[in-house]
Structures are given as C-alpha cells and as structure tokens.
Amino acid sequence: MKKYKTNQILEFLSPSLIISYFFIHNIFLVLIGIIFSLYLINVDNINSIKRFINKILLFNIVLKDSNENDNKRNSSSTDIKSIKKEIKPTLAEEIEELGFIPSIQKRNNTNEV
C-alpha cells in the first residue's frame, strides 16, 4: 500500500516540477522532474537489473566462500608436502642412501671418494 502512495506522489510531482519552470524559472527543478519521470517509466527494468546484480554477487560470494573452504582443507596436505621438500638430508642420510660421500661439486657423478 505504501509503494502505491509513493509512486502516486512521484507521478504528480514530476509533471508539477516540469511545469514549475513557467512560474519559478529554475532549470534544476525541471531536471529533477525529468529524472523522476524517467525513473517511473523504467522502474520495472531497474528492479530486474537490481535482482540480477544481487544474484550475481550472491553467487560470487558463495563461490568465493567455497573456494576458501577448499583451500583451507587442502592447505594442511600441501604444508606437509612442502615441509618434506624443504628439509635437506644430512650428510649421514646421504651416505646411507648413496653408499658414498658425495662431493661438493655436482659435476662428478662417479663413485670416487
């Protein structure tokens, strides 16, 4: 009921603002009247665009939240993998794996000591 009364007031206000130019000679009132009338003509299109934008924003927020939750779930497994990669084996571990003491220079692939 309130919406109908508001639209009815705007319907009478917009032409009255445009006609007021003949009495007050203020162009700003005419521009405001034109803006009100354009709004009243396109109110359905404006509301449909608002709903469409809200759906897109809501979908993006839900998608973003789900991606963050997936990242949190996967972060624990990637942390373990990255820790294993970052730890360099000690000299004793390298000797156990390779069977000889590795040289500082990686150019030598021979089993020389």
N, C-alpha and C positions, 0 to 999 in steps of 0.2 A: 504494500500500500504506500509506503514511504517513497519507493522508487517512482511510482506513478506521479506523486505530487512533485517530486524534484524535477522530473522530466517535463511536467506541465509548466512549472515555473520557468525552466530554461527555454521552453518553446515560446513563451510570451516575452521573456526577457531579451532574446536575441533580436527579434524584429524591432522591439522598442529601442534597443541600443542603436540600431542602424538608423532608425527614423529620428533619433535624438540629435543627429548631426544638423538637422534643419533648425533646431532651436538653440543648441549649445555650441555648435561649430567646433567640436572636438573629434579629431580623426581617431584617437585612441579608443574611444567608445565604439566607434564603427568597427574597428579591427577586432575588438573583444566580441562584439555581436556576431561578426563573421566566423570567428573561431568557435563560438558556442553553436552556431548553426551547422558548421561542418562536423562538429563532434556529434550532434544529434542525428545527422544524416548517416554517419558511419559508426554509430555506437555498437551495432552488432558485429561489424568487422573488427573493430578494436577489441571487443571482448573475446572473439575467437582467436585473435593473434595473442592476446594475453594468456589464454588457456594453452595454446600451442607452445609458447615460450616456457610456461611453467612446467609442462610435461617434459620438455627437453631438459630443463635444468634439473628436475627431479630425477630423470633417467641418468643424467651425468653424475649427480651426487650419489645415487645408488651404485652406479658402476665404479665410481672412484672409491667408495667405501669397500666394495667387494674386492677391488684390486689391492687395497691396503691390507685387508684381512689375509688375502692370499700371500702377499709379500711377507707379512708377519709370520705366517705358517712356514713359508719356505726359507725364511732368513735363518732359522735355527740350523737347518741342514746345511745351508751354504756356509755358515760360520764354522761348522766343524770341518768341512772340506777345506776352507781357506786356511784354517789353523794347521791342518796337516801339511798343506803345501808350503807354508811359510817356515816351518821348522826345518832347519838344515841338520842333516845327520852328523853326529860327531865322528871323529877320526876312528874310534873303535868300531862304530857301526859300519863305517865304510870298509874297514878292513875285514869285518865279518862278511859283508855282502860280496865284496870283490875278491877277497882272498889275498890281496897285496896292498901295500901302502901306496895310495895314489900320489902322483907328483902334483906340484902346484900348477904347472903348465898343462893345459888340457890337450895340447898338440900331440903329446906322446900317448899312443894307445897300446903300447907294448907292455908286457908284464915285467918290466925292469924295475929294480928297487933303487 
